[in-house]
Amino acid sequence: MRSIASLAAFVVISAVSVPLVATAQTSAQTTTQNDAQTMWEKFKGSWSQTKGAVKEEWGKLTDDDLLAIEGRRDQLVGKIQTRYGISREAAEAQVGTWEKNRLKNM
């Protein structure tokens, strides 16, 4: 009888715990996405200052590229992919690393 009660308690705890963990992970991902969106809104607002940092990081981007990007992350990833002849995933990774470094310095 005791083992049945223990098993029932385990099942109840497991059923409650799993959704809580999933919710915490989703919440962390949402927070990270919101942080990235907020950061890119700031980049758009101060694009003339941000262009210098972008040009410093990715010297192959032209002034015309920077004008076309206008602070849009997806455009930056695409231009890096084109200019450096790398995959979209590699360009995404580079921009992600750059974002993290910029966030630390903000």
Residue frames relative to the residue before (quaternion, step in Angstrom):
aa qw qx qy qz dx dy dz
M 1.0000 0.0000 0.0000 0.0000 0.00 0.00 0.00
R 0.6462 0.5415 -0.3183 0.4335 3.53 1.02 -0.90
S 0.6608 0.5116 -0.3132 0.4511 3.61 0.97 -0.82
I 0.6177 0.5257 -0.3458 0.4717 3.59 1.09 -0.63
A 0.6513 0.4996 -0.3170 0.4750 3.58 0.96 -0.79
S 0.6394 0.5176 -0.3192 0.4704 3.59 1.01 -0.81
L 0.6535 0.5094 -0.3070 0.4681 3.56 0.94 -0.89
A 0.6494 0.5136 -0.3140 0.4647 3.58 0.95 -0.86
A 0.6477 0.5079 -0.3178 0.4707 3.58 0.97 -0.83
F 0.6366 0.5319 -0.3193 0.4582 3.59 0.98 -0.83
V 0.6554 0.5125 -0.3070 0.4621 3.57 0.93 -0.92
V 0.6560 0.5043 -0.3127 0.4664 3.59 0.93 -0.86
I 0.6658 0.4947 -0.3051 0.4679 3.59 0.88 -0.92
S 0.6526 0.5123 -0.3127 0.4625 3.58 0.95 -0.87
A 0.6600 0.5172 -0.3077 0.4497 3.57 0.92 -0.86
V 0.6852 0.4560 -0.2816 0.4933 3.59 1.08 -0.66
S 0.6776 0.5324 -0.2909 0.4157 3.60 0.95 -0.90
V 0.6507 0.5475 -0.3344 0.4062 3.59 0.82 -0.91
P 0.6814 0.4541 -0.3245 0.4734 3.65 0.77 -0.80
L 0.6229 0.5420 -0.3531 0.4400 3.62 1.03 -0.64
V 0.6484 0.4993 -0.3133 0.4819 3.57 0.97 -0.81
A 0.6540 0.5077 -0.3134 0.4652 3.58 0.91 -0.89
T 0.6451 0.5129 -0.3180 0.4686 3.58 0.98 -0.80
A 0.6459 0.5179 -0.3211 0.4598 3.60 0.95 -0.80
Q 0.6582 0.4953 -0.3123 0.4732 3.59 0.96 -0.83
T 0.6525 0.5033 -0.3116 0.4731 3.58 0.93 -0.86
S 0.6405 0.5255 -0.3178 0.4611 3.56 0.98 -0.82
A 0.6542 0.5035 -0.3123 0.4700 3.60 0.96 -0.83
Q 0.6483 0.5057 -0.3178 0.4721 3.59 0.98 -0.82
T 0.6493 0.5133 -0.3151 0.4644 3.58 0.95 -0.85
T 0.6400 0.5183 -0.3230 0.4663 3.58 0.97 -0.84
T 0.6553 0.5038 -0.3103 0.4696 3.59 0.93 -0.88
Q 0.6532 0.4999 -0.3139 0.4743 3.59 0.95 -0.83
N 0.6499 0.5061 -0.3183 0.4693 3.59 0.96 -0.81
D 0.6267 0.5313 -0.3310 0.4642 3.59 1.02 -0.79
A 0.6630 0.5027 -0.2975 0.4681 3.57 0.94 -0.91
Q 0.6538 0.5046 -0.3153 0.4675 3.59 0.96 -0.82
T 0.6438 0.5153 -0.3152 0.4698 3.56 0.98 -0.85
M 0.6470 0.5223 -0.3138 0.4583 3.55 0.97 -0.89
W 0.6865 0.4707 -0.2928 0.4705 3.59 0.90 -0.86
E 0.5804 0.5432 -0.3841 0.4696 3.60 1.11 -0.45
K 0.6407 0.5044 -0.3139 0.4864 3.57 1.06 -0.77
F 0.6346 0.5289 -0.3300 0.4569 3.58 0.99 -0.83
K 0.6408 0.5201 -0.3252 0.4616 3.58 0.97 -0.85
G 0.6768 0.5140 -0.2872 0.4419 3.55 0.94 -0.93
S 0.7799 0.2221 -0.1258 0.5715 3.57 1.09 -0.64
W 0.1066 0.8560 -0.5006 0.0723 3.56 1.06 0.77
S 0.6203 0.5496 -0.3702 0.4197 3.63 0.95 -0.69
Q 0.6726 0.4512 -0.2991 0.5045 3.61 1.08 -0.65
T 0.6597 0.5272 -0.3015 0.4426 3.56 1.00 -0.84
K 0.5626 0.6213 -0.3838 0.3875 3.59 1.09 -0.67
G 0.6326 0.5475 -0.3327 0.4351 3.57 1.00 -0.80
A 0.6678 0.4895 -0.2932 0.4779 3.56 0.96 -0.88
V 0.6365 0.5167 -0.3225 0.4731 3.58 1.04 -0.78
K 0.6626 0.5045 -0.2975 0.4668 3.57 0.91 -0.93
E 0.6275 0.5376 -0.3222 0.4620 3.57 1.07 -0.76
E 0.6969 0.4687 -0.2602 0.4764 3.57 0.98 -0.87
W 0.7975 0.1340 -0.0299 0.5874 3.58 0.93 -0.93
G 0.1787 -0.8586 0.4773 0.0546 3.53 0.30 1.34
K 0.6111 0.5675 -0.3577 0.4202 3.60 1.17 -0.41
L 0.5483 0.5953 -0.4156 0.4151 3.61 1.21 -0.24
T 0.3491 -0.7488 0.5311 0.1880 3.54 -0.90 0.97
D 0.6653 -0.4722 0.3828 0.4333 3.54 -1.31 0.18
D 0.6225 0.5311 -0.3344 0.4676 3.59 1.08 -0.71
D 0.6101 0.5388 -0.3457 0.4669 3.59 1.05 -0.74
L 0.6818 0.4986 -0.2860 0.4525 3.56 0.88 -0.99
L 0.6207 0.5178 -0.3401 0.4805 3.59 1.10 -0.67
A 0.6730 0.4968 -0.2968 0.4606 3.59 0.96 -0.85
I 0.6311 0.5533 -0.3369 0.4267 3.60 1.02 -0.75
E 0.0018 -0.8615 0.5066 0.0351 3.60 0.98 -0.89
G 0.7294 -0.4589 0.2542 0.4390 3.59 0.93 0.82
R 0.5362 0.6113 -0.4172 0.4059 3.59 1.21 0.27
R 0.4784 -0.7153 0.4421 0.2531 3.53 -0.64 1.18
D 0.6715 0.5088 -0.3103 0.4404 3.59 0.84 -0.94
Q 0.6345 0.5195 -0.3207 0.4740 3.57 1.09 -0.71
L 0.6266 0.5344 -0.3266 0.4638 3.57 1.03 -0.82
V 0.6508 0.5106 -0.3145 0.4656 3.58 0.89 -0.93
G 0.6695 0.5142 -0.2944 0.4480 3.58 0.91 -0.91
K 0.6701 0.4908 -0.2974 0.4707 3.58 0.95 -0.85
I 0.6295 0.5159 -0.3339 0.4754 3.59 1.01 -0.78
Q 0.6284 0.5427 -0.3221 0.4549 3.56 0.98 -0.89
T 0.6957 0.4816 -0.2688 0.4603 3.57 0.89 -0.97
R 0.7234 0.4679 -0.2581 0.4372 3.58 0.74 -1.07
Y 0.7685 0.3568 -0.1867 0.4973 3.56 0.99 -0.78
G 0.3836 -0.7606 0.4540 0.2609 3.58 1.31 -0.06
I 0.4609 0.6639 -0.4491 0.3810 3.55 0.99 0.90
S 0.6296 -0.5310 0.3967 0.4053 3.56 -1.26 0.22
R 0.6401 -0.5128 0.4021 0.4071 3.55 -1.26 0.37
E 0.6354 0.5411 -0.3285 0.4422 3.58 1.00 -0.82
A 0.6566 0.5009 -0.3086 0.4720 3.59 0.99 -0.84
A 0.6462 0.5054 -0.3154 0.4770 3.58 1.01 -0.80
E 0.6222 0.5331 -0.3272 0.4708 3.59 1.03 -0.81
A 0.6549 0.5143 -0.3079 0.4601 3.57 0.96 -0.90
Q 0.6500 0.5148 -0.3173 0.4602 3.60 0.94 -0.84
V 0.6699 0.4814 -0.2976 0.4805 3.57 0.90 -0.90
G 0.6278 0.5414 -0.3348 0.4480 3.59 1.00 -0.77
T 0.6546 0.4952 -0.3036 0.4839 3.58 0.96 -0.86
W 0.6452 0.5228 -0.3092 0.4636 3.56 0.96 -0.88
E 0.6297 0.5366 -0.3225 0.4599 3.58 1.01 -0.85
K 0.6630 0.5118 -0.3073 0.4517 3.57 0.87 -0.96
N 0.6603 0.4978 -0.3068 0.4712 3.57 0.97 -0.83
R 0.6511 0.5040 -0.3126 0.4737 3.58 1.00 -0.79
L 0.6312 0.5381 -0.3267 0.4531 3.57 1.02 -0.82
K 0.6341 0.5248 -0.3274 0.4640 3.59 1.03 -0.77
N 0.7284 0.4472 -0.2366 0.4620 3.57 1.02 -0.80
M 0.5586 0.6141 -0.3918 0.3966 3.59 1.26 -0.14
